[in-house]
Amino acid sequence: MNLDDFSDLIQRPDGGVRRDAEERRERLTVPPGALGRLDELGEWLSAAQQSVPVRAVEQPRLVLFAGDHGVAELGVSGRPAGGAYELVRAVLDGSSPVAVLARRFSVPTRIVDVSLDCDPELLPESVARHRVRRGSGRIDVEDAMTAEEAEQAIRLGMAIADEEADSGTDLVVLGDLSVGGTTAAATLVAALCGTDASVVTGRGGAGIDDLAWMRKCAAIRDALRRARPVLGDQVELLATSGGADLAAMTGFLLQSAVRRMPVILDGVVSAACALVAQRAAFRAPDWWLAGQVSGEPAQSKALDRMALTPLLDHGVTVGEGSGALLALPLVQAAAALAAELPEREPEKAEDEDEGADGSEAEEASESEDPAAVDRA
């Protein structure tokens, strides 16, 4: 598998349609600029949909890729190693923040078990049937998975994107349910951006103390030594330093761009996968929005490299797609405003008015009685 092939498959959103959307925006009753970034979002959606006016976002979907990472054994996460199952269970039970938000916004949720470290019998068949492997390797001392497993995970993500596009999903909110995932994500970002471990090491969604942060920084430093020699091959990079869930997310993002399906990214994990996908297909980021600032330095690095500006900055660090889901109503509002605000009435040209006045005066003078003029 060569991810560079996606470069020929992915095209940017329609520029001509975007110009038409911008021209229509100039004709609306609300002055240009008064709606701030909502104008830009509406025009972006128009180009993605190839429709002016833009269509409402009516079938969004929350897609969560789940997996455990062996590097969590080093105590680099606020959650115990192998604890991603509990995150999945909380979403299924409706008790996690992202589950509450999805229920409130009426957004259906899809969970894909790519590499959880638990017995598949503990999960619904619809969740566990796609599993590539049980957990990912400890990336500071070993590969996350084999090259064959990496390709299988990427193809899984591509298949999920096709299923969503075929079912009518018009926008995806993308998130992860992982333990140790931010360590793998930070490694990928550091490798692709050419930075040191300390520059990208954050405290994760669950938060860690200073001692755990130092362990995490050391793990990323060691993982970077293994990642740098394989930077030329995205599949090998994901196999060496990513994880099966991250590989699946990368394949999902690439195929979503092929299918012209917009995606809202959540935190550092989805941002890292997007950065890998951008390395393969430079036009792909034009199909993505950054939902929120997660506070992870690696996320900021990745988004800056892709020129993506987050929609929200509310200090939400819980992860699991929550921040991206919070941005969804903003995108839906932008679509509604762009589609439903009325246009101004066209103004008559001044020369037409003057021409009409001149004609009326001429007709009036011609209709005057010559005899009456003489008597005067």
Contacts in CASP RR format, 6 or more apart in sequence:
PFRMAT RR
TARGET T0000
AUTHOR 0000-0000-0000
METHOD contacts of the structure
MODEL  1
MNLDDFSDLIQRPDGGVRRDAEERRERLTVPPGALGRLDELGEWLSAAQQ
SVPVRAVEQPRLVLFAGDHGVAELGVSGRPAGGAYELVRAVLDGSSPVAV
LARRFSVPTRIVDVSLDCDPELLPESVARHRVRRGSGRIDVEDAMTAEEA
EQAIRLGMAIADEEADSGTDLVVLGDLSVGGTTAAATLVAALCGTDASVV
TGRGGAGIDDLAWMRKCAAIRDALRRARPVLGDQVELLATSGGADLAAMT
GFLLQSAVRRMPVILDGVVSAACALVAQRAAFRAPDWWLAGQVSGEPAQS
KALDRMALTPLLDHGVTVGEGSGALLALPLVQAAAALAAELPEREPEKAE
DEDEGADGSEAEEASESEDPAAVDRA
1 151 0 8 1.000
1 154 0 8 1.000
1 155 0 8 1.000
1 235 0 8 1.000
2 235 0 8 1.000
3 154 0 8 1.000
3 234 0 8 1.000
3 235 0 8 1.000
3 250 0 8 1.000
3 254 0 8 1.000
3 277 0 8 1.000
3 279 0 8 1.000
3 280 0 8 1.000
3 281 0 8 1.000
4 234 0 8 1.000
4 280 0 8 1.000
4 281 0 8 1.000
6 254 0 8 1.000
6 257 0 8 1.000
6 258 0 8 1.000
6 277 0 8 1.000
6 280 0 8 1.000
6 281 0 8 1.000
6 284 0 8 1.000
7 280 0 8 1.000
7 281 0 8 1.000
7 282 0 8 1.000
7 283 0 8 1.000
9 258 0 8 1.000
9 281 0 8 1.000
10 254 0 8 1.000
10 257 0 8 1.000
10 258 0 8 1.000
10 281 0 8 1.000
10 283 0 8 1.000
10 284 0 8 1.000
10 287 0 8 1.000
11 283 0 8 1.000
12 283 0 8 1.000
12 286 0 8 1.000
13 44 0 8 1.000
13 47 0 8 1.000
13 48 0 8 1.000
13 50 0 8 1.000
13 260 0 8 1.000
13 286 0 8 1.000
13 287 0 8 1.000
14 47 0 8 1.000
14 50 0 8 1.000
15 47 0 8 1.000
16 47 0 8 1.000
17 46 0 8 1.000
17 47 0 8 1.000
17 50 0 8 1.000
17 51 0 8 1.000
17 52 0 8 1.000
18 43 0 8 1.000
18 44 0 8 1.000
18 46 0 8 1.000
18 47 0 8 1.000
20 46 0 8 1.000
20 52 0 8 1.000
21 42 0 8 1.000
21 43 0 8 1.000
21 46 0 8 1.000
21 47 0 8 1.000
21 52 0 8 1.000
21 53 0 8 1.000
21 54 0 8 1.000
21 338 0 8 1.000
22 43 0 8 1.000
24 52 0 8 1.000
24 53 0 8 1.000
24 338 0 8 1.000
24 343 0 8 1.000
25 32 0 8 1.000
25 39 0 8 1.000
25 43 0 8 1.000
25 338 0 8 1.000
26 32 0 8 1.000
27 343 0 8 1.000
27 344 0 8 1.000
28 341 0 8 1.000
28 342 0 8 1.000
28 343 0 8 1.000
28 344 0 8 1.000
29 341 0 8 1.000
29 342 0 8 1.000
29 343 0 8 1.000
29 344 0 8 1.000
30 337 0 8 1.000
30 341 0 8 1.000
32 39 0 8 1.000
33 39 0 8 1.000
35 334 0 8 1.000
35 337 0 8 1.000
37 311 0 8 1.000
37 334 0 8 1.000
38 330 0 8 1.000
38 333 0 8 1.000
38 334 0 8 1.000
38 337 0 8 1.000
38 338 0 8 1.000
39 334 0 8 1.000
39 338 0 8 1.000
41 289 0 8 1.000
41 311 0 8 1.000
41 330 0 8 1.000
41 331 0 8 1.000
41 334 0 8 1.000
41 335 0 8 1.000
42 54 0 8 1.000
42 334 0 8 1.000
42 335 0 8 1.000
42 337 0 8 1.000
42 338 0 8 1.000
43 338 0 8 1.000
44 289 0 8 1.000
45 54 0 8 1.000
45 55 0 8 1.000
45 57 0 8 1.000
45 262 0 8 1.000
45 331 0 8 1.000
45 334 0 8 1.000
45 335 0 8 1.000
45 338 0 8 1.000
46 52 0 8 1.000
46 53 0 8 1.000
46 54 0 8 1.000
46 338 0 8 1.000
48 260 0 8 1.000
48 262 0 8 1.000
48 287 0 8 1.000
49 55 0 8 1.000
49 170 0 8 1.000
50 260 0 8 1.000
53 338 0 8 1.000
53 339 0 8 1.000
54 335 0 8 1.000
54 338 0 8 1.000
54 339 0 8 1.000
55 170 0 8 1.000
55 335 0 8 1.000
55 339 0 8 1.000
56 332 0 8 1.000
56 335 0 8 1.000
56 336 0 8 1.000
56 339 0 8 1.000
57 170 0 8 1.000
57 171 0 8 1.000
57 328 0 8 1.000
57 331 0 8 1.000
57 332 0 8 1.000
57 335 0 8 1.000
58 170 0 8 1.000
59 168 0 8 1.000
59 169 0 8 1.000
59 170 0 8 1.000
59 171 0 8 1.000
60 107 0 8 1.000
60 169 0 8 1.000
60 170 0 8 1.000
60 171 0 8 1.000
60 172 0 8 1.000
60 173 0 8 1.000
60 328 0 8 1.000
60 332 0 8 1.000
61 107 0 8 1.000
61 108 0 8 1.000
61 109 0 8 1.000
61 110 0 8 1.000
61 164 0 8 1.000
61 169 0 8 1.000
61 171 0 8 1.000
61 172 0 8 1.000
61 173 0 8 1.000
62 98 0 8 1.000
62 102 0 8 1.000
62 107 0 8 1.000
62 108 0 8 1.000
62 109 0 8 1.000
62 110 0 8 1.000
62 172 0 8 1.000
62 173 0 8 1.000
62 175 0 8 1.000
62 321 0 8 1.000
62 325 0 8 1.000
63 109 0 8 1.000
63 110 0 8 1.000
63 112 0 8 1.000
63 160 0 8 1.000
63 164 0 8 1.000
63 172 0 8 1.000
63 173 0 8 1.000
63 174 0 8 1.000
63 175 0 8 1.000
63 252 0 8 1.000
64 91 0 8 1.000
64 98 0 8 1.000
64 109 0 8 1.000
64 110 0 8 1.000
64 111 0 8 1.000
64 112 0 8 1.000
64 175 0 8 1.000
64 176 0 8 1.000
64 177 0 8 1.000
64 320 0 8 1.000
64 321 0 8 1.000
65 112 0 8 1.000
65 114 0 8 1.000
65 157 0 8 1.000
65 174 0 8 1.000
65 175 0 8 1.000
65 176 0 8 1.000
65 177 0 8 1.000
65 178 0 8 1.000
65 245 0 8 1.000
65 246 0 8 1.000
65 248 0 8 1.000
65 249 0 8 1.000
65 252 0 8 1.000
66 84 0 8 1.000
66 87 0 8 1.000
66 88 0 8 1.000
66 111 0 8 1.000
66 112 0 8 1.000
66 113 0 8 1.000
66 114 0 8 1.000
66 115 0 8 1.000
66 116 0 8 1.000
66 127 0 8 1.000
66 176 0 8 1.000
66 177 0 8 1.000
66 178 0 8 1.000
66 245 0 8 1.000
67 84 0 8 1.000
67 113 0 8 1.000
67 114 0 8 1.000
67 115 0 8 1.000
67 116 0 8 1.000
67 117 0 8 1.000
67 135 0 8 1.000
67 136 0 8 1.000
67 176 0 8 1.000
67 177 0 8 1.000
67 178 0 8 1.000
67 179 0 8 1.000
67 181 0 8 1.000
67 243 0 8 1.000
67 244 0 8 1.000
67 245 0 8 1.000
68 81 0 8 1.000
68 82 0 8 1.000
68 83 0 8 1.000
68 84 0 8 1.000
68 85 0 8 1.000
68 115 0 8 1.000
68 116 0 8 1.000
68 117 0 8 1.000
68 135 0 8 1.000
68 136 0 8 1.000
68 178 0 8 1.000
68 179 0 8 1.000
68 180 0 8 1.000
69 135 0 8 1.000
69 136 0 8 1.000
69 137 0 8 1.000
69 139 0 8 1.000
69 144 0 8 1.000
69 178 0 8 1.000
69 179 0 8 1.000
69 180 0 8 1.000
69 181 0 8 1.000
69 183 0 8 1.000
69 184 0 8 1.000
69 243 0 8 1.000
70 81 0 8 1.000
70 82 0 8 1.000
70 117 0 8 1.000
70 135 0 8 1.000
70 136 0 8 1.000
70 137 0 8 1.000
70 138 0 8 1.000
70 139 0 8 1.000
70 180 0 8 1.000
71 137 0 8 1.000
71 138 0 8 1.000
71 139 0 8 1.000
71 140 0 8 1.000
71 180 0 8 1.000
71 181 0 8 1.000
71 183 0 8 1.000
71 184 0 8 1.000
71 219 0 8 1.000
71 223 0 8 1.000
72 79 0 8 1.000
72 80 0 8 1.000
72 81 0 8 1.000
72 82 0 8 1.000
72 83 0 8 1.000
72 179 0 8 1.000
72 180 0 8 1.000
72 181 0 8 1.000
72 183 0 8 1.000
73 81 0 8 1.000
73 138 0 8 1.000
74 138 0 8 1.000
74 140 0 8 1.000
74 215 0 8 1.000
74 216 0 8 1.000
74 219 0 8 1.000
75 81 0 8 1.000
75 212 0 8 1.000
75 215 0 8 1.000
75 216 0 8 1.000
76 180 0 8 1.000
76 183 0 8 1.000
76 208 0 8 1.000
76 212 0 8 1.000
76 215 0 8 1.000
76 216 0 8 1.000
76 219 0 8 1.000
77 179 0 8 1.000
77 180 0 8 1.000
77 181 0 8 1.000
77 182 0 8 1.000
77 183 0 8 1.000
77 204 0 8 1.000
77 206 0 8 1.000
77 208 0 8 1.000
77 212 0 8 1.000
77 216 0 8 1.000
78 204 0 8 1.000
78 205 0 8 1.000
78 206 0 8 1.000
78 207 0 8 1.000
78 208 0 8 1.000
78 212 0 8 1.000
79 86 0 8 1.000
79 87 0 8 1.000
79 179 0 8 1.000
79 206 0 8 1.000
80 179 0 8 1.000
81 117 0 8 1.000
81 179 0 8 1.000
81 180 0 8 1.000
82 116 0 8 1.000
82 117 0 8 1.000
82 118 0 8 1.000
82 135 0 8 1.000
82 179 0 8 1.000
83 117 0 8 1.000
83 179 0 8 1.000
84 116 0 8 1.000
84 117 0 8 1.000
84 177 0 8 1.000
84 178 0 8 1.000
84 179 0 8 1.000
85 116 0 8 1.000
85 117 0 8 1.000
85 118 0 8 1.000
85 122 0 8 1.000
85 123 0 8 1.000
87 96 0 8 1.000
87 177 0 8 1.000
87 178 0 8 1.000
87 179 0 8 1.000
87 320 0 8 1.000
88 111 0 8 1.000
88 113 0 8 1.000
88 116 0 8 1.000
88 123 0 8 1.000
88 127 0 8 1.000
88 177 0 8 1.000
90 96 0 8 1.000
90 99 0 8 1.000
91 98 0 8 1.000
91 99 0 8 1.000
91 109 0 8 1.000
91 111 0 8 1.000
91 177 0 8 1.000
91 320 0 8 1.000
92 99 0 8 1.000
92 111 0 8 1.000
92 123 0 8 1.000
92 124 0 8 1.000
92 127 0 8 1.000
93 99 0 8 1.000
94 100 0 8 1.000
94 103 0 8 1.000
96 320 0 8 1.000
97 318 0 8 1.000
97 320 0 8 1.000
97 322 0 8 1.000
98 109 0 8 1.000
98 318 0 8 1.000
98 319 0 8 1.000
98 320 0 8 1.000
98 321 0 8 1.000
98 322 0 8 1.000
98 325 0 8 1.000
99 109 0 8 1.000
101 107 0 8 1.000
101 322 0 8 1.000
101 325 0 8 1.000
101 326 0 8 1.000
102 108 0 8 1.000
102 109 0 8 1.000
102 325 0 8 1.000
105 325 0 8 1.000
105 328 0 8 1.000
105 329 0 8 1.000
107 173 0 8 1.000
107 325 0 8 1.000
107 328 0 8 1.000
110 160 0 8 1.000
110 164 0 8 1.000
111 127 0 8 1.000
111 177 0 8 1.000
112 127 0 8 1.000
112 130 0 8 1.000
112 156 0 8 1.000
112 157 0 8 1.000
112 160 0 8 1.000
112 248 0 8 1.000
113 120 0 8 1.000
113 123 0 8 1.000
113 127 0 8 1.000
113 128 0 8 1.000
113 130 0 8 1.000
113 131 0 8 1.000
114 130 0 8 1.000
114 131 0 8 1.000
114 132 0 8 1.000
114 153 0 8 1.000
114 156 0 8 1.000
114 244 0 8 1.000
114 245 0 8 1.000
114 247 0 8 1.000
114 248 0 8 1.000
115 131 0 8 1.000
115 132 0 8 1.000
115 133 0 8 1.000
115 134 0 8 1.000
115 135 0 8 1.000
115 136 0 8 1.000
115 145 0 8 1.000
115 153 0 8 1.000
115 243 0 8 1.000
115 244 0 8 1.000
115 245 0 8 1.000
116 123 0 8 1.000
116 128 0 8 1.000
116 131 0 8 1.000
116 134 0 8 1.000
116 135 0 8 1.000
117 134 0 8 1.000
117 135 0 8 1.000
118 134 0 8 1.000
120 128 0 8 1.000
120 131 0 8 1.000
121 128 0 8 1.000
130 156 0 8 1.000
130 160 0 8 1.000
132 145 0 8 1.000
132 149 0 8 1.000
132 152 0 8 1.000
132 153 0 8 1.000
132 156 0 8 1.000
132 244 0 8 1.000
132 248 0 8 1.000
133 145 0 8 1.000
133 149 0 8 1.000
133 244 0 8 1.000
135 244 0 8 1.000
136 144 0 8 1.000
136 145 0 8 1.000
136 184 0 8 1.000
136 242 0 8 1.000
136 243 0 8 1.000
136 244 0 8 1.000
136 245 0 8 1.000
137 143 0 8 1.000
137 144 0 8 1.000
137 145 0 8 1.000
137 243 0 8 1.000
139 183 0 8 1.000
139 184 0 8 1.000
139 187 0 8 1.000
139 219 0 8 1.000
139 223 0 8 1.000
139 226 0 8 1.000
139 227 0 8 1.000
139 240 0 8 1.000
139 241 0 8 1.000
139 242 0 8 1.000
139 243 0 8 1.000
140 218 0 8 1.000
140 219 0 8 1.000
140 222 0 8 1.000
140 223 0 8 1.000
140 226 0 8 1.000
141 222 0 8 1.000
143 226 0 8 1.000
143 239 0 8 1.000
143 240 0 8 1.000
144 150 0 8 1.000
144 184 0 8 1.000
144 238 0 8 1.000
144 239 0 8 1.000
144 240 0 8 1.000
144 241 0 8 1.000
144 242 0 8 1.000
144 243 0 8 1.000
144 244 0 8 1.000
145 153 0 8 1.000
145 239 0 8 1.000
145 243 0 8 1.000
145 244 0 8 1.000
145 247 0 8 1.000
146 239 0 8 1.000
147 235 0 8 1.000
147 236 0 8 1.000
147 239 0 8 1.000
149 239 0 8 1.000
149 244 0 8 1.000
150 235 0 8 1.000
150 236 0 8 1.000
150 238 0 8 1.000
150 239 0 8 1.000
150 243 0 8 1.000
150 244 0 8 1.000
150 247 0 8 1.000
151 235 0 8 1.000
153 238 0 8 1.000
153 243 0 8 1.000
153 244 0 8 1.000
153 245 0 8 1.000
153 247 0 8 1.000
153 248 0 8 1.000
154 235 0 8 1.000
154 238 0 8 1.000
154 247 0 8 1.000
154 248 0 8 1.000
154 250 0 8 1.000
154 251 0 8 1.000
155 251 0 8 1.000
156 248 0 8 1.000
157 248 0 8 1.000
157 249 0 8 1.000
157 250 0 8 1.000
157 251 0 8 1.000
157 252 0 8 1.000
157 255 0 8 1.000
158 251 0 8 1.000
158 252 0 8 1.000
158 254 0 8 1.000
158 255 0 8 1.000
160 248 0 8 1.000
160 252 0 8 1.000
161 251 0 8 1.000
161 252 0 8 1.000
161 253 0 8 1.000
161 254 0 8 1.000
161 255 0 8 1.000
161 256 0 8 1.000
161 258 0 8 1.000
161 259 0 8 1.000
161 261 0 8 1.000
162 255 0 8 1.000
162 259 0 8 1.000
164 172 0 8 1.000
164 256 0 8 1.000
164 261 0 8 1.000
165 256 0 8 1.000
165 259 0 8 1.000
165 261 0 8 1.000
169 261 0 8 1.000
170 261 0 8 1.000
170 262 0 8 1.000
171 261 0 8 1.000
171 262 0 8 1.000
171 263 0 8 1.000
171 264 0 8 1.000
171 328 0 8 1.000
171 331 0 8 1.000
172 256 0 8 1.000
172 261 0 8 1.000
172 262 0 8 1.000
172 263 0 8 1.000
172 264 0 8 1.000
173 263 0 8 1.000
173 264 0 8 1.000
173 266 0 8 1.000
173 321 0 8 1.000
173 324 0 8 1.000
173 325 0 8 1.000
173 328 0 8 1.000
174 249 0 8 1.000
174 252 0 8 1.000
174 253 0 8 1.000
174 263 0 8 1.000
174 264 0 8 1.000
174 265 0 8 1.000
174 266 0 8 1.000
174 270 0 8 1.000
174 321 0 8 1.000
174 324 0 8 1.000
175 249 0 8 1.000
175 265 0 8 1.000
175 266 0 8 1.000
175 267 0 8 1.000
175 269 0 8 1.000
175 270 0 8 1.000
175 319 0 8 1.000
175 320 0 8 1.000
175 321 0 8 1.000
175 324 0 8 1.000
176 245 0 8 1.000
176 249 0 8 1.000
176 266 0 8 1.000
176 269 0 8 1.000
176 270 0 8 1.000
176 319 0 8 1.000
176 320 0 8 1.000
176 321 0 8 1.000
177 320 0 8 1.000
178 245 0 8 1.000
178 269 0 8 1.000
181 245 0 8 1.000
181 246 0 8 1.000
181 269 0 8 1.000
182 202 0 8 1.000
182 204 0 8 1.000
182 205 0 8 1.000
182 268 0 8 1.000
182 269 0 8 1.000
182 296 0 8 1.000
182 298 0 8 1.000
183 216 0 8 1.000
183 219 0 8 1.000
183 220 0 8 1.000
183 223 0 8 1.000
184 223 0 8 1.000
184 241 0 8 1.000
184 242 0 8 1.000
184 243 0 8 1.000
184 246 0 8 1.000
184 269 0 8 1.000
184 272 0 8 1.000
185 242 0 8 1.000
185 246 0 8 1.000
185 268 0 8 1.000
185 269 0 8 1.000
185 271 0 8 1.000
185 272 0 8 1.000
185 273 0 8 1.000
185 298 0 8 1.000
186 197 0 8 1.000
186 200 0 8 1.000
186 201 0 8 1.000
186 202 0 8 1.000
186 220 0 8 1.000
186 268 0 8 1.000
186 272 0 8 1.000
186 296 0 8 1.000
186 297 0 8 1.000
186 298 0 8 1.000
187 200 0 8 1.000
187 220 0 8 1.000
187 223 0 8 1.000
187 224 0 8 1.000
187 227 0 8 1.000
187 241 0 8 1.000
187 242 0 8 1.000
188 227 0 8 1.000
188 237 0 8 1.000
188 238 0 8 1.000
188 241 0 8 1.000
188 242 0 8 1.000
188 246 0 8 1.000
188 272 0 8 1.000
188 273 0 8 1.000
188 275 0 8 1.000
188 276 0 8 1.000
189 195 0 8 1.000
189 200 0 8 1.000
189 268 0 8 1.000
189 271 0 8 1.000
189 272 0 8 1.000
189 275 0 8 1.000
189 298 0 8 1.000
189 299 0 8 1.000
189 301 0 8 1.000
189 302 0 8 1.000
190 196 0 8 1.000
190 197 0 8 1.000
190 199 0 8 1.000
190 200 0 8 1.000
190 220 0 8 1.000
190 224 0 8 1.000
190 227 0 8 1.000
190 298 0 8 1.000
190 301 0 8 1.000
191 224 0 8 1.000
191 227 0 8 1.000
191 228 0 8 1.000
191 231 0 8 1.000
191 237 0 8 1.000
191 241 0 8 1.000
192 231 0 8 1.000
192 275 0 8 1.000
192 276 0 8 1.000
192 279 0 8 1.000
192 302 0 8 1.000
192 305 0 8 1.000
193 200 0 8 1.000
193 275 0 8 1.000
193 301 0 8 1.000
193 302 0 8 1.000
193 305 0 8 1.000
195 301 0 8 1.000
196 221 0 8 1.000
197 217 0 8 1.000
197 218 0 8 1.000
197 220 0 8 1.000
197 221 0 8 1.000
197 224 0 8 1.000
198 217 0 8 1.000
199 297 0 8 1.000
199 301 0 8 1.000
200 220 0 8 1.000
200 297 0 8 1.000
200 298 0 8 1.000
200 301 0 8 1.000
201 213 0 8 1.000
201 216 0 8 1.000
201 217 0 8 1.000
201 220 0 8 1.000
201 297 0 8 1.000
201 298 0 8 1.000
202 213 0 8 1.000
202 216 0 8 1.000
202 295 0 8 1.000
202 296 0 8 1.000
202 297 0 8 1.000
202 298 0 8 1.000
203 213 0 8 1.000
204 268 0 8 1.000
204 296 0 8 1.000
204 317 0 8 1.000
205 294 0 8 1.000
205 317 0 8 1.000
205 318 0 8 1.000
205 319 0 8 1.000
207 317 0 8 1.000
208 216 0 8 1.000
223 241 0 8 1.000
224 241 0 8 1.000
226 240 0 8 1.000
226 241 0 8 1.000
227 237 0 8 1.000
227 240 0 8 1.000
227 241 0 8 1.000
230 236 0 8 1.000
230 237 0 8 1.000
230 240 0 8 1.000
230 241 0 8 1.000
231 237 0 8 1.000
234 250 0 8 1.000
234 276 0 8 1.000
234 279 0 8 1.000
234 280 0 8 1.000
235 247 0 8 1.000
237 276 0 8 1.000
238 246 0 8 1.000
238 247 0 8 1.000
238 250 0 8 1.000
238 276 0 8 1.000
239 247 0 8 1.000
246 269 0 8 1.000
246 272 0 8 1.000
246 273 0 8 1.000
246 276 0 8 1.000
249 269 0 8 1.000
249 270 0 8 1.000
249 273 0 8 1.000
250 273 0 8 1.000
250 276 0 8 1.000
250 277 0 8 1.000
251 273 0 8 1.000
251 277 0 8 1.000
253 263 0 8 1.000
253 270 0 8 1.000
253 273 0 8 1.000
253 274 0 8 1.000
253 277 0 8 1.000
253 284 0 8 1.000
253 288 0 8 1.000
254 277 0 8 1.000
254 280 0 8 1.000
254 281 0 8 1.000
254 284 0 8 1.000
256 262 0 8 1.000
256 263 0 8 1.000
256 287 0 8 1.000
257 277 0 8 1.000
257 281 0 8 1.000
257 283 0 8 1.000
257 284 0 8 1.000
257 286 0 8 1.000
257 287 0 8 1.000
257 288 0 8 1.000
260 287 0 8 1.000
261 287 0 8 1.000
262 287 0 8 1.000
262 288 0 8 1.000
262 289 0 8 1.000
263 287 0 8 1.000
263 288 0 8 1.000
263 289 0 8 1.000
264 288 0 8 1.000
264 289 0 8 1.000
264 290 0 8 1.000
264 291 0 8 1.000
264 324 0 8 1.000
264 325 0 8 1.000
264 327 0 8 1.000
264 328 0 8 1.000
264 331 0 8 1.000
265 271 0 8 1.000
265 274 0 8 1.000
265 288 0 8 1.000
265 289 0 8 1.000
265 290 0 8 1.000
265 291 0 8 1.000
265 308 0 8 1.000
265 324 0 8 1.000
266 291 0 8 1.000
266 292 0 8 1.000
266 294 0 8 1.000
266 319 0 8 1.000
266 320 0 8 1.000
266 321 0 8 1.000
266 322 0 8 1.000
266 323 0 8 1.000
266 324 0 8 1.000
266 325 0 8 1.000
267 292 0 8 1.000
267 294 0 8 1.000
267 296 0 8 1.000
267 299 0 8 1.000
267 319 0 8 1.000
267 321 0 8 1.000
267 323 0 8 1.000
267 324 0 8 1.000
268 294 0 8 1.000
268 296 0 8 1.000
268 298 0 8 1.000
268 299 0 8 1.000
268 302 0 8 1.000
270 324 0 8 1.000
271 290 0 8 1.000
271 298 0 8 1.000
271 299 0 8 1.000
271 302 0 8 1.000
271 303 0 8 1.000
271 306 0 8 1.000
272 298 0 8 1.000
272 299 0 8 1.000
272 302 0 8 1.000
274 284 0 8 1.000
274 285 0 8 1.000
274 288 0 8 1.000
274 302 0 8 1.000
274 306 0 8 1.000
274 308 0 8 1.000
275 302 0 8 1.000
275 305 0 8 1.000
275 306 0 8 1.000
277 284 0 8 1.000
278 284 0 8 1.000
278 285 0 8 1.000
278 305 0 8 1.000
278 306 0 8 1.000
285 306 0 8 1.000
285 307 0 8 1.000
285 308 0 8 1.000
288 306 0 8 1.000
288 308 0 8 1.000
289 308 0 8 1.000
289 311 0 8 1.000
289 327 0 8 1.000
289 331 0 8 1.000
290 303 0 8 1.000
290 308 0 8 1.000
290 309 0 8 1.000
290 310 0 8 1.000
290 311 0 8 1.000
291 310 0 8 1.000
291 311 0 8 1.000
291 312 0 8 1.000
291 323 0 8 1.000
291 324 0 8 1.000
291 326 0 8 1.000
291 327 0 8 1.000
292 310 0 8 1.000
292 311 0 8 1.000
292 312 0 8 1.000
292 313 0 8 1.000
292 314 0 8 1.000
292 315 0 8 1.000
292 316 0 8 1.000
292 323 0 8 1.000
292 324 0 8 1.000
292 326 0 8 1.000
292 327 0 8 1.000
293 299 0 8 1.000
293 300 0 8 1.000
293 310 0 8 1.000
293 312 0 8 1.000
293 313 0 8 1.000
293 315 0 8 1.000
294 315 0 8 1.000
294 316 0 8 1.000
294 317 0 8 1.000
294 319 0 8 1.000
294 323 0 8 1.000
295 315 0 8 1.000
295 317 0 8 1.000
303 309 0 8 1.000
303 310 0 8 1.000
311 327 0 8 1.000
311 330 0 8 1.000
311 331 0 8 1.000
312 323 0 8 1.000
312 326 0 8 1.000
312 327 0 8 1.000
312 330 0 8 1.000
314 323 0 8 1.000
314 326 0 8 1.000
316 322 0 8 1.000
316 323 0 8 1.000
316 326 0 8 1.000
END
